[in-house]
Amino acid sequence: MKAIVITTAGDADVLKLVERPVPEFSDNEVLIRVKAAGINRLDILQRQGKYPVPPGVSAEIPGMEVAGIIERCGSNVKRWMPGDKICALLAGGGYAEYVAIDEGSVLPIPAGLSFAEASSLPETVFTVWHNLFQRGGLKAGENFLVHGGSSGIGTTAIQLAKAFGSNVYATAGTDAKCRACLELGAAICVNYKQADFSDILQDVGIDVILDMIGGDYTPKNIKVLRPEGRLVFINSKDSSLQANVFTIMQKRLSITGSTLRARDLKFKAQLASEVFHHVWPLIETGIFKPVIYRRFSLDQASQAHTTMESSEHIGKIVLEV
């Protein structure tokens, strides 16, 4: 099969299209003929040598979400059959013509979506559902703030929070990105290059914040959080925690965060079940729609990475295989 490999840690041009054996699959796994693969920020970090893969996962082929057709099934697989059109959350290996994955990490493609649209769902939707609703405990009527509102995570979080009855606020780096956030359902989007979000949103008061920035955003997040507020980290450009402990105590704040990639298969299967129950109906009724910025062919993976690193995109970038 054809696959994109990371030949060495470095810039986007270290990604090369090569031939690799079709992966073997276990009794509990399905073999997927990949039609499209989503690009994620962690793929960039992996390529740069800054994000180690979980134990047992090959670091050679990046890619954590795909959509495609089930080619073959292991002997213990009960839910799926060859020919099923599915999307899947992976620990790695998605930039390829074939990938093997445990059946619990697989979901059917929502009605009406293309392979490209479906490939943009698993990593973002699973991440947002777990961190915003399970860990952050966001409820209808509460105020929610997402940083990087025009990213794949951001466009997903805005739509899902709005769909479940929350008041949504966002930050983004250009007026065009802010307009996109407003169109998706945000009440206010702050252009962080022109204004300080903590000054604008302090009087609003925020209940839950989804943050992928860290560093000097942390005291600003704490400033705008209401009593009993929750700050949830899903990434960080600066891993230092700049926080006033007494303010955290006075407001009774909760600070948490998670990574999804290394979680065990049982956890991912349970998360997939919740996503299927709560989110898939919103997609099939058109309440939530994947936002695709640009599609590249598999052999254009380096260009796709360069586009993501430019931060020009609104929504997801996808490889079509």
C-alpha positions, 0 to 999 in steps of 0.5 A: 500500500501507499503511505506517508511516512515521517523520514526524520524529525523536521519540517513538512518536507520530511513527509514522503510517499512510500510503499509499505505492507498492508497492516495485519489485523487481530481478531478484534480489529477491522481492516479499513480501506482509507478514503480520507484522513483528517489532519491534526495539530498533533500530527505536526508535533509528531513530525517535528519530534515533539510528541511521542506516540503511545507504546506499541504505536508506530511513529512512522505513519502519522494520522489519528482519524480516517474514513473509509470502507471496511475491507476485512473483519477479525474473527471476533468482530460482531458489529461490522461487515466488509463493505460498511462505510465508517470513520474511526479514531486511531492512535496513528497510521491514518496517512495510508491506504489501509489501517487496522483498528479495534472495532470499538473505535469505529463509527458509521459515517453519518447519513449525508456526509462524504468520506472527507467530511466524515474523516474530520469528525473522530479526533475533534468530536471525541476530544470535544465531547470528553473534555467539554461535556464529560470533564468540563460538565458544560450545561444548558444555560452556562457560558462557554469560551473556546480559544482558537474558535476557528480551528477544527476543535473550535468549530466543533466546540462552538456548534456542539455547545450551542446545540446543547443550549449554552451561550458560546464565546470564542477567540480567534486571530483575524476578523475573518475567523471571528466572523466564521465563529459568529456564523457558527453560533458564537455570541462574541468572538474576540480578535486576540490580536486587537483586544484582550479577551479577559477585559471584554468577557470579564463582565460576561462571566464564563462557566467553562473554558476549553483552552489549547494555549496555556501560558499567559492565557491562564491568569486571564482565564481565571479572571473571567471564570465565574465561581465554580468555573471549570478550565479544561486544557486540551493542549498548550503552547506554553506548559507553565501554569501561571495562576494565583492559587488564592483566586482559584480557592476564592472562586472554587475553580476546577482546573483539569485537562486530558490527552486522548491518544494514549487512552485504552481501548475500553475507554475509547469504545465507551466514548465512541458509544456516547458520541454516537448517541449524543452527537451523530443525531445532530449531524444527521439532522444538520444541526452540526456540520463539519467545516472543511477548509481544504482537501489535499491528495495523499501525496500532498501531505507536506503541503497540507501540513504547511497549510495547517502551520500557516494557521490560515485555515478555518475548520479542518484540513483533509487528505483524500486517499 
